[in-house]
Amino acid sequence: MAMPMGVLGRVTGAFASFAPGSMPLMSRRSYRWELTSVCFLPMAVTCVEANVISVIAKKAFDASDFAIATLAAAPAMANITSVLWTRIIRGRDRVRVVNVMQVCTLLCVVAIAVAPFNDAGKLVMIASTLLARVFLTGIITARSDIWRANYPRAARARVTGKLTVVAALVVGLTALLIGASMDAAENDRADGFRVIYLGAAALGLFGVWAFSRVRWRGGPAVTRLERVPRADNRRALSGGASDMLRVLRDDRTYRDFMSAQFVLGLPNLAAIPIFVIALVDTFGRTYTESLLLTQVIPLALPILTIPLWARLLDRMHIVRFRVYHSWFFVFANLLMGVGLLSETMWVVYVSRVVLGVAYGGGMLAWNLGHHDFAKRDLATIYMGIHVTLTGVRGAVAPFLGAMLYAGFAFSAAGVGFSMPGLGSWTFIVCAAVSVVGALMFLRLHRRLGAAAHGAPKDA
């Protein structure tokens, strides 16, 4: 049966909307090379994604729950290093900095690929994952300035949304490929992931080359300003912890926004390791289905929803956007709790679909939200604050989630304390904390009033 012309036109239009010619004229060259890069580099990023590496560690390496929590915490925990990266990149070409960190990330993926199935291999896997996430944090911090300069505010969410969609598609397909290669073996301890990891690192080199062709508009002027000694130029902040604290002290609105963001993100990070643990231990799913639930579905849905979220974000302030968006995380955590408590797999699948919708908006808001508060010359510092606070909650939330799920006991000075595990009820606790975060965004929106309705102009 032939496809209706209306449907064919919409499909063709959807593909055409990713073409560089559909972008603003001054953004096309950078977008073309970034689009090429995200067709290859995310394959390597998949290899150190928390949900992917955690499943491999649990099933193939028989890693402990603490190790799983560490791997789940790695992406967010590494963000603490944003304070360091903010200082390092100031006065340097952001494209060159990103290239160096991309190569370092690929080397970490290679190290994981050759890690043996023993205790030393577990340490190599965990250390390489943590180190790779540190380099990816530097990439995010530096890339923020590139996106700010190359893509205008009115189209920034749409442009970066398309890049995110392509990256999510590559990550999802790579995760399925890893799962299929592992399931092809007769037991859980399979070597199939090694070939995929090495191939991803090799193809990632082409992505590194493509990104090296990106031009950072106005970059030379920015780096010259940043290199001026602070005694002669008060605007040339170093980007260190003291400058971040100064921004938080002086900008009450951004401080309140970060507080709400912290509370909303805490349960989302706490849920990552306990979902992997519950899925493998309780349901005993295959590699492919485990990765489908942990990684593919939550990243496949953004492919469909990011364009919708992008249109919404382009028209409104990030605070107002979060007022609507936050509730998707609330419902996702609630449904995960219901599905696991009732051991109803279809509810678990629905919860991951809702989480994927939430991730679609979250990816855009996480990368772009700080621009609605920061002046152009302070964008890196504002992003550094945001990324660093994400790292702080990343260093706490996954371990807290694992402790609440499994229970814990400790004693000090002759005084003991223990708490039984909440099991799947932990997701209900996560949902309750998510509600608090959503209400904090609502309160901030009401305080800002009309200022939080329209999309702000670039400074």
C-alpha positions, 0 to 999 in steps of 0.5 A, a space after each residue: 500500500 502506497 504511503 499517503 502523500 500527506 504523510 510522505 510530505 511530513 516525513 520528508 519535511 522532518 528529515 529536511 528540517 535537519 539539513 544545514 540549509 534549514 538553519 539560520 544563515 550564520 549558524 549553518 557552517 558550525 551546525 553542519 560540522 557539529 551534525 557530522 560529529 554527533 553521528 559518530 562521537 556518541 557511539 563512544 559516549 554510549 560506552 560510558 553511559 551509566 545505564 549501559 556500563 552498569 548493566 555490563 558491570 552487574 551481569 558480566 563482571 558481577 559487580 557489587 551494588 556499591 560499584 553499580 551505584 558508583 558507575 551510576 553516579 559517575 556522570 553527575 559526580 564528575 560534574 564537580 570538576 566543572 569548577 576546574 574546567 571553567 578555570 582551565 578553558 578561560 583564555 583558550 580556544 573552546 574548539 581546541 579544548 573540546 577536541 583534546 577532551 574528546 580524544 581522551 574520552 576515546 582512550 578511556 573507552 579503549 581501556 574499558 574494552 580491554 579490561 579483564 573479568 577480574 577485580 583488577 578489571 572492575 577497577 579499570 572499568 570504574 576508573 576509566 568510566 569516571 575519568 571519561 565522564 570528567 572529560 565529558 564534563 569539560 566538553 559540556 562546559 566548553 561547548 556551552 560558549 560555542 553554542 551561545 556564540 554560534 546559535 541565536 537565542 530564538 533558534 538555539 533550542 531548535 538547533 541544539 535540539 536537533 543535535 541532541 536528537 541525532 546523538 540520542 538516536 546514535 546512543 540508542 542504536 549503539 546500546 542495542 548493538 551492545 546488548 545484542 552482541 552480549 546476548 549472542 553468547 551462551 552466558 552472561 560473561 561475554 566478550 561481545 561488548 569489547 568489539 563494539 567498544 573498540 569500534 566506537 572508539 575508532 569511529 569516534 576519531 572521525 567525529 573528533 575531526 569533524 568537530 575540529 572544523 567548527 568555528 567559534 564565532 567571536 572566540 578570539 575576542 572572548 579569549 583576549 578579554 579573558 587573558 587580561 589580568 584581573 587587576 586591569 579588567 574586572 569583567 575577566 573573572 577567573 571562573 573559580 569557586 569564589 566567582 561562582 559563589 559571588 554569582 550565587 550571592 548576587 543573583 538571587 533568581 539564579 540561586 533559587 533556580 539552582 535550588 529547585 533544580 537541585 531538588 528535582 534532580 536528586 531523586 532522578 539520579 537516585 533512581 538510576 542504580 536502583 532501577 538497574 539493580 531491581 531489573 537484573 536481580 528481581 526480573 532477571 532480564 536479558 542484556 538486550 531488554 535490560 538496555 532497552 529499558 535502562 537506556 534505549 527507551 529513555 533516549 528514544 523518546 526524546 527523539 520524538 519529543 525534543 522538537 516539541 520541547 524545543 518549540 516551547 523553550 524557544 518561546 518562554 523563559 526557562 523557569 516557566 518551561 520547568 513549571 510544566 516540564 517537572 511533572 513528567 519526572 514526578 509521574 515517571 518515578 511514581 509509575 516506576 514504583 507502582 510497576 516494580 511494587 506490583 511486578 507489572 512489566 507493562 507499567 514499568 515500560 510505561 514509566 520508562 516512556 514517561 521518563 523518556 518524554 521528561 528527558 527530552 525536555 530535560 536535555 534542552 533545559 540542562 544545556 541551555 537554561 543558564 543562558 536565560 540568566 547569564 550575560 554573554 561574558 558570564 555564560 561559562 561561570 553560570 554553566 559551571 555553577 549548574 554543572 558543579 551543583 549537578 556533580 554535588 548531588 551526583 556524588 550523593 543521590 545514587 548512593 543514597 538511593 542504593 542505601 534506601 533500596 537495600 537498607 544499611 547499618 553502621 555503628 560508631 562509638 558503641 552506638 549502632 543504627 540500622 534501617 531496613 531497605 525500602 525496596 521498590 517503595 524507594 521510587 515512591 519516595 523519589 516521586 514525593 521529592 520530585 513534587 517538592 522540586 516542581 512546586 519550587 519552580 512554580 513558586 519561583 515563576 509566580 515571584 518572577 511574574 511577567 519576567 518569566 513569560 517571554 523568551 529573554 533576549 541575548 545580552 
